[in-house]
Amino acid sequence: MKHNKYFLLVVLLVVFDQLTKLLAYEYLGGIGNSIDVNEFFSLTFVHNYGAAFSIFSNGGGWQYYFLSSVSIIASIAIVIWIFKTPLNRKFKLISLTLILSGAIGNLIDRIINGFVVDFIDFHYQGFNWPIFNFADIVIVIGVALLLIVDWKK
């Protein structure tokens, strides 16, 4: 079980993700409440009922079951993939660990709340990037790293 350190990292990242969401809830307090950090960055509390960039958010409820199922299946597949990946493939293992951490972090939200908590808000001169969270960041970094690692191979 030498893959344990990767699963420990998953636990740490999921805990950090959930802590940031709890802090966002505590300090922002409600949907749409926002704190401007500077002219292009705010902390804005929102409920995301959909997936990335709020796609499927107006699905009428079916998306909860669909997205939860996809997250569970993907998480199981990634755990298996981690175990099948040789220990000398460190960057691949880290990328899979990041993706798994983000998937679990958002899945916890979806199961407990029925939505995902998002709060990181970038905007500039009327352009608003979709609001996201720490789990989304680690998923994007993990996917990018996985693409780079596999592309180089």
C-alpha positions in Angstrom: 0.0 0.0 0.0 2.6 2.5 -1.0 0.0 4.7 -2.7 -1.1 5.7 0.8 0.6 9.1 0.7 -1.5 10.0 -2.4 -4.7 9.1 -0.5 -3.5 11.2 2.5 -3.0 14.1 0.1 -6.6 13.5 -1.1 -7.9 13.7 2.5 -5.9 16.9 3.2 -7.1 18.6 0.0 -10.7 17.6 0.6 -10.5 18.9 4.2 -9.0 22.2 2.9 -11.7 22.5 0.3 -14.5 22.0 2.8 -12.8 24.4 5.2 -12.7 27.1 2.6 -16.4 26.6 1.8 -17.3 26.7 5.5 -15.3 30.0 5.9 -17.0 31.4 2.8 -20.4 30.5 4.3 -19.4 32.0 7.7 -18.0 35.2 6.5 -20.1 35.9 3.4 -23.3 34.6 5.0 -25.7 34.2 2.1 -26.3 33.8 -1.6 -24.9 36.7 -3.5 -23.2 38.3 -0.6 -19.8 39.6 -1.7 -16.6 41.1 -0.4 -14.5 43.0 -2.9 -10.8 42.2 -2.5 -9.7 44.5 -5.3 -11.0 45.7 -8.7 -10.9 42.3 -10.4 -11.3 39.8 -7.5 -14.1 39.3 -5.0 -15.4 36.6 -2.7 -19.0 36.0 -3.7 -21.1 33.3 -2.1 -23.2 31.3 -4.6 -25.0 27.9 -4.8 -24.1 26.0 -7.9 -26.7 23.4 -8.8 -24.9 22.5 -12.0 -21.5 21.5 -13.0 -18.5 23.5 -14.2 -19.4 27.1 -15.2 -22.9 26.3 -13.9 -23.9 24.2 -16.9 -27.1 22.2 -16.2 -27.9 24.5 -13.2 -31.4 25.1 -14.5 -32.1 21.4 -15.0 -35.1 21.2 -12.7 -33.5 18.7 -10.3 -32.4 15.8 -12.5 -28.8 17.2 -12.6 -28.4 16.4 -8.8 -28.7 12.7 -9.5 -26.8 12.8 -12.7 -23.8 14.8 -11.4 -23.7 12.9 -8.2 -23.6 9.6 -10.1 -20.9 10.9 -12.5 -18.8 12.1 -9.5 -19.1 8.7 -7.7 -18.3 6.7 -10.8 -15.4 8.9 -11.7 -14.0 8.8 -8.2 -14.1 5.0 -8.1 -12.4 4.9 -11.5 -9.7 7.3 -10.4 -9.0 5.3 -7.2 -8.6 2.2 -9.3 -6.4 4.1 -11.8 -4.2 5.4 -8.9 -3.7 1.8 -7.7 -2.8 0.6 -11.2 -0.3 3.5 -11.8 3.3 2.5 -11.0 4.8 4.5 -8.1 7.5 5.8 -10.4 4.9 7.8 -12.3 4.8 10.5 -9.6 3.4 13.4 -11.8 0.6 11.1 -13.1 -0.2 10.0 -9.5 -0.3 13.7 -8.3 -2.5 14.7 -11.2 -5.0 11.8 -10.4 -4.8 12.8 -6.8 -5.8 16.4 -7.5 -8.7 15.4 -9.8 -10.0 12.9 -7.2 -9.7 15.5 -4.4 -11.7 18.0 -6.3 -14.4 15.5 -7.4 -14.8 14.3 -3.8 -14.9 17.9 -2.4 -17.7 18.9 -4.7 -19.5 15.6 -4.3 -19.6 16.1 -0.5 -21.3 19.5 -1.1 -23.7 18.1 -3.6 -24.7 15.2 -1.3 -25.0 17.3 1.9 -26.4 20.5 0.5 -27.9 19.6 -2.9 -25.6 22.1 -4.5 -21.9 23.1 -4.6 -20.6 26.1 -2.8 -18.7 28.5 -5.0 -17.1 31.8 -3.9 -14.0 32.7 -5.9 -15.1 35.5 -8.3 -12.9 37.1 -10.9 -14.2 40.0 -13.0 -12.9 42.9 -15.0 -14.7 45.7 -16.7 -18.0 44.0 -17.0 -16.6 40.5 -17.8 -17.3 38.0 -15.1 -15.6 34.6 -15.0 -17.9 32.0 -13.6 -17.6 31.8 -9.8 -15.7 28.7 -8.6 -14.1 27.0 -5.6 -10.9 25.3 -4.5 -12.1 21.9 -5.6 -12.5 23.3 -9.1 -9.0 24.7 -9.0 -7.4 21.3 -8.1 -9.5 19.5 -10.8 -8.3 21.9 -13.5 -4.7 21.7 -12.4 -5.0 17.9 -12.2 -6.5 17.6 -15.7 -3.9 20.0 -17.1 -1.0 18.0 -15.5 -2.5 14.7 -16.7 -2.7 16.0 -20.2 0.9 17.3 -20.1 2.2 14.0 -18.5 0.4 11.8 -21.1 1.2 14.2 -24.0 5.0 14.0 -23.1 4.8 10.2 -22.9 
